[in-house]
């Protein structure tokens, strides 16, 4: 009979899987952190850096920038759900070939709306590849001029959709920033190319890595996180069925890796686990719903719509408030808006988080806690 987990047990297991309960060794690199969580949401790069902070010990924002631009051990590109992520260069080699064709297929209607038939998309990829081979890195505006010169639509959203398509094909990725603008580079020039696993191997690896980072979970959660259809998610699940142990979460079936089964017997944590999650944090994006983490009465405070996910005060895996940071010269003021009163232990944990945020950003920081609202 499957072990029935309480909500508290489920959350602690997920925090452990996400490096939010035990952030790991102080010797872990940025790439190791990114690999351990199979990529981080990255439409907002400063938030991505903070997602590394909350899952690590001793790393700094400068380490994150170095991993992106100098070591090139992590790559920013379109990946899970067809959205921007940072993944390791190693994982890029199999994740993009596995997921990219699915999102290209999903975007066919939008391509047509933009006047981009299949032949035009192929010409667009060739034009982008040739321009970057000759002159890269290039910005979106630079690439738009090259596309226009070849008679390829580049107005409105056409250029970014063609860049995204080339990225989903594994041809390009995001390179160094040019001021506030990203540039694009050829993948083979930026990180090289490693041989990807066969498709079946990649599907199995996706399911295994997902459960490594998000378990206990079920196939619908994998579909929501990856962007694959539920049928594909179930197929991937079946490929690793022998590696799984079934549990019960919220009255329904869920699964964990057998290698994590010993975590079912770990004792409760003696003090609250307090974390300041950045906006768009992957912990809030990894499941088909957020009911276990975010109470319905506060859901709009965290996820107001329009694709936004606000920075979240997390206590023992549950959203207990939102926060923001304001610059005052060289000093950072962290403003926390809790949903309810904070105990002395939680406040102590919050102070430790603010101190670590200051260390990560190599600045000074102060904490302001507003009245519950």
C-alpha positions in Angstrom: 0.0 0.0 0.0 1.3 3.5 -0.9 2.5 5.6 2.0 0.1 8.5 2.6 2.0 11.8 3.0 0.7 14.8 5.0 0.9 18.2 3.3 3.8 19.1 5.6 5.8 16.0 4.6 5.1 16.6 0.9 6.3 20.2 1.2 9.5 19.2 3.1 10.3 16.5 0.5 9.9 19.1 -2.3 12.0 21.7 -0.5 14.7 19.1 -0.2 14.5 18.2 -3.9 14.7 21.9 -4.8 17.8 22.6 -2.7 15.6 24.8 -0.5 15.9 22.7 2.7 19.5 21.6 2.3 21.3 23.9 -0.2 24.2 21.6 -0.6 27.9 21.9 -0.3 29.7 25.3 -0.1 31.9 24.1 -3.0 29.0 23.7 -5.4 29.3 25.9 -8.5 26.6 27.8 -10.2 26.4 25.2 -12.9 26.0 22.4 -10.3 23.1 24.3 -8.7 21.4 24.8 -12.2 22.0 21.2 -13.0 20.5 20.0 -9.7 17.2 21.7 -10.5 17.3 20.9 -14.2 17.2 24.6 -15.2 15.9 27.9 -13.8 13.3 30.2 -15.3 15.2 33.1 -16.9 13.0 35.8 -18.5 14.3 38.1 -15.8 18.1 37.5 -15.4 18.6 39.2 -12.0 15.8 37.0 -10.6 17.5 33.9 -12.0 20.7 34.9 -10.2 18.6 35.2 -6.9 17.1 31.7 -7.6 20.7 30.4 -7.5 21.4 32.3 -4.3 18.5 30.8 -2.4 19.7 27.3 -3.4 23.4 27.7 -2.7 26.0 28.5 -0.1 28.6 31.1 -0.6 28.0 31.9 -4.3 27.6 35.6 -5.4 25.9 37.4 -8.3 29.4 37.8 -9.8 29.8 34.0 -9.8 26.5 33.8 -11.7 27.6 36.3 -14.3 30.9 34.5 -14.7 29.2 31.2 -15.3 27.1 32.8 -18.0 29.6 34.9 -19.8 33.1 33.6 -19.1 32.9 29.9 -18.2 29.8 29.5 -20.4 28.8 26.6 -18.1 25.2 27.7 -18.2 23.2 28.8 -21.2 20.2 31.1 -21.5 17.7 29.9 -24.1 14.1 28.9 -24.7 13.5 25.5 -23.2 10.8 24.2 -20.8 7.3 25.4 -21.7 9.0 27.2 -24.6 10.0 29.9 -22.2 13.4 31.4 -21.4 15.6 29.3 -19.0 19.2 28.9 -18.0 20.3 25.3 -18.3 23.8 23.8 -18.1 25.7 23.5 -21.4 25.6 19.7 -20.8 21.8 19.6 -20.4 21.3 22.0 -23.4 22.7 19.2 -25.6 19.7 16.9 -24.9 16.9 19.2 -23.6 16.7 21.5 -26.6 16.6 18.6 -29.2 13.9 16.9 -27.1 11.6 19.9 -26.4 12.3 22.3 -29.2 10.4 20.4 -32.0 7.4 20.2 -29.8 7.2 24.0 -29.2 8.0 24.8 -32.9 4.9 22.6 -33.7 2.9 24.4 -31.1 3.8 27.8 -32.6 2.7 27.0 -36.2 -0.4 29.1 -36.0 1.4 32.1 -34.7 4.0 31.8 -37.4 1.3 32.0 -40.0 -0.3 35.1 -38.3 3.1 36.8 -38.7 3.4 35.9 -42.4 6.0 33.2 -41.7 5.3 30.0 -43.6 7.6 27.0 -43.3 9.8 28.0 -46.2 10.2 31.5 -44.7 11.0 30.2 -41.3 13.7 28.0 -42.8 15.1 30.9 -44.7 15.0 32.9 -41.5 17.0 30.4 -39.6 19.6 30.3 -42.4 19.8 34.1 -42.5 20.3 34.3 -38.7 22.9 31.5 -38.7 24.8 33.2 -41.6 24.7 36.6 -40.0 25.9 35.3 -36.6 28.7 33.3 -38.2 29.9 36.4 -40.0 29.3 39.1 -37.4 27.9 37.7 -34.1 27.1 38.4 -31.4 24.1 40.4 -32.7 21.1 42.1 -31.1 17.5 41.6 -32.1 17.6 44.8 -34.1 20.8 43.8 -35.8 19.2 40.5 -36.9 16.0 42.3 -38.0 18.1 44.3 -40.5 19.6 41.1 -41.9 16.2 39.5 -42.2 14.7 42.5 -43.9 17.6 42.6 -46.4 16.7 39.0 -47.4 13.0 39.9 -47.9 11.9 38.0 -44.7 9.2 39.7 -42.5 10.8 41.3 -39.5 8.3 43.8 -38.2 6.4 43.4 -34.9 7.0 40.1 -33.3 8.3 38.3 -36.4 12.0 38.8 -35.6 11.9 37.4 -32.1 9.8 34.5 -33.2 12.4 33.6 -35.9 15.2 34.0 -33.3 13.2 31.8 -30.9 12.7 29.2 -33.6 16.4 29.1 -34.4 17.0 28.7 -30.7 14.5 25.8 -30.4 16.3 24.2 -33.3 19.5 24.4 -31.3 21.2 26.8 -33.8 21.4 29.9 -31.6 21.3 30.8 -27.9 21.6 34.0 -25.9 25.1 35.4 -25.6 26.6 38.4 -23.8 24.4 41.4 -22.9 25.0 44.6 -24.8 24.0 47.2 -22.3 20.4 46.3 -21.4 19.9 44.2 -24.5 20.7 40.5 -25.0 22.7 39.4 -28.0 22.4 36.2 -29.8 25.2 33.8 -30.8 25.7 30.5 -32.6 25.4 27.7 -30.1 28.4 25.9 -31.6 30.5 29.0 -31.1 29.3 29.7 -27.6 29.2 26.3 -25.9 30.0 23.8 -28.7 27.8 20.8 -29.3 27.7 17.5 -27.4 26.0 14.4 -28.7 22.5 14.2 -27.3 20.9 11.0 -26.1 18.6 9.1 -28.4 15.0 10.4 -28.1 13.8 7.6 -25.8 16.8 8.1 -23.6 16.1 11.8 -23.4 12.5 11.3 -22.5 13.4 9.0 -19.7 16.1 11.4 -18.5 13.6 14.2 -18.5 11.2 12.3 -16.2 14.0 11.2 -13.9 15.5 14.6 -13.6 12.1 16.1 -13.1 11.4 13.8 -10.1 14.9 14.4 -8.8 14.0 18.1 -8.5 10.2 18.1 -7.9 9.2 14.8 -6.4 6.8 13.7 -5.1 4.7 14.5 -8.2 2.6 12.9 -11.0 2.7 13.0 -14.8 0.4 16.0 -15.0 3.0 17.9 -13.0 5.7 16.9 -15.5 3.5 18.1 -18.3 2.9 21.4 -16.7 6.6 22.0 -15.9 8.0 20.8 -19.2 5.2 22.0 -21.6 4.9 18.5 -23.1 1.4 17.0 -23.7 0.0 14.8 -21.0 0.4 11.7 -23.2 4.1 12.4 -23.7 4.5 13.0 -20.0 2.9 9.6 -19.2 5.1 7.9 -21.8 8.2 9.4 -20.2 6.9 8.3 -16.8 6.5 4.7 -18.0 10.0 4.6 -19.2 11.3 5.0 -15.6 8.5 3.1 -13.9 11.0 0.6 -12.4 12.8 3.5 -10.7 9.8 4.8 -8.9 8.0 4.3 -5.6 4.3 5.4 -5.3 3.0 7.5 -2.5 -0.3 9.3 -1.8 -0.4 13.1 -1.8 -3.7 15.0 -1.1 -5.7 11.8 -1.5 -4.2 11.0 -5.0 -1.3 9.0 -6.3 2.2 10.6 -6.7 5.6 9.2 -7.2 9.2 9.6 -6.0 12.4 8.1 -7.1 13.3 5.0 -5.2 16.7 6.5 -4.5 14.8 9.2 -2.4 12.7 6.7 -0.4 14.9 7.1 2.7 13.8 10.8 2.8 10.3 9.6 3.8 11.7 8.8 7.3 13.6 12.1 7.9 12.5 13.9 11.1 10.6 17.2 10.9 12.7 20.4 10.8 13.3 21.9 14.3 13.1 25.5 13.1 11.1 27.1 10.3 12.7 27.1 6.8 12.5 30.7 5.7 13.3 31.6 2.1 13.0 34.7 0.0 12.1 33.4 -3.4 12.7 35.7 -6.4 9.9 36.4 -8.9 9.2 33.6 -11.4 10.9 31.1 -9.1 10.8 27.6 -10.5 9.5 26.2 -7.2 6.1 27.9 -8.0 6.2 26.7 -11.7 6.9 23.0 -11.2 3.4 21.6 -10.7 0.0 21.6 -12.3 -1.4 23.7 -9.5 -0.1 25.7 -6.6 -2.8 25.0 -4.0 -0.5 23.2 -1.6 1.9 26.2 -1.6 -0.4 29.2 -2.0 -3.6 29.5 -0.1 -6.6 30.5 -2.4 -7.2 33.7 -0.4 -3.6 34.9 -1.3 -3.3 33.4 -4.8 -3.7 36.8 -6.6 -1.0 38.3 -4.4 1.5 35.8 -5.8 0.1 35.2 -9.2 -1.9 38.2 -10.4 -2.2 37.0 -14.0 -0.4 38.0 -17.2 2.4 35.5 -16.6 3.6 37.3 -13.5 4.8 35.5 -10.3 5.9 37.9 -7.6 8.8 37.5 -5.2 7.5 35.2 -2.4 8.2 34.8 1.3 8.3 31.0 1.8 8.0 29.4 5.2 8.3 25.6 5.4 7.3 25.4 1.7 4.2 27.7 1.9 3.8 31.2 0.7 3.4 33.4 3.7 3.9 36.8 2.0 5.5 38.8 -0.8 8.6 41.0 -0.8 10.4 43.6 -2.8 13.7 45.3 -2.8 14.3 49.0 -3.2 17.7 50.7 -3.8 18.6 53.7 -1.7 22.1 54.7 -3.0 24.4 51.8 -2.1 21.9 50.3 0.4 19.1 47.8 -0.4 15.9 48.0 1.5 14.0 44.6 1.6 10.3 45.2 2.3 8.3 42.1 3.3 4.5 42.1 3.3 3.4 39.0 5.3 0.0 37.6 5.0 -0.2 37.1 8.8 1.9 37.9 11.8 5.4 36.4 11.9 6.7 34.5 14.9 10.1 35.4 16.4 11.7 32.3 14.8 10.4 33.2 11.3 11.6 36.8 11.8 15.0 35.5 12.8 15.1 33.4 9.6 14.0 36.4 7.6 16.8 38.5 9.0 19.3 35.7 8.0 17.9 35.7 4.5 18.3 39.4 4.1 21.8 39.2 5.4 22.6 36.5 2.8 20.9 38.5 0.0 23.2 41.4 0.9 26.3 39.1 0.8 25.2 37.7 -2.6 24.8 41.1 -4.1 27.8 42.5 -2.3 25.9 45.4 -0.8 24.3 46.5 2.4 20.7 45.6 3.1 18.1 46.4 5.7 14.8 44.7 6.5 11.4 46.4 6.8 8.3 44.2 7.7 5.0 45.8 7.0 1.8 45.0 8.9 0.0 41.9 7.7 -2.5 42.6 4.9 
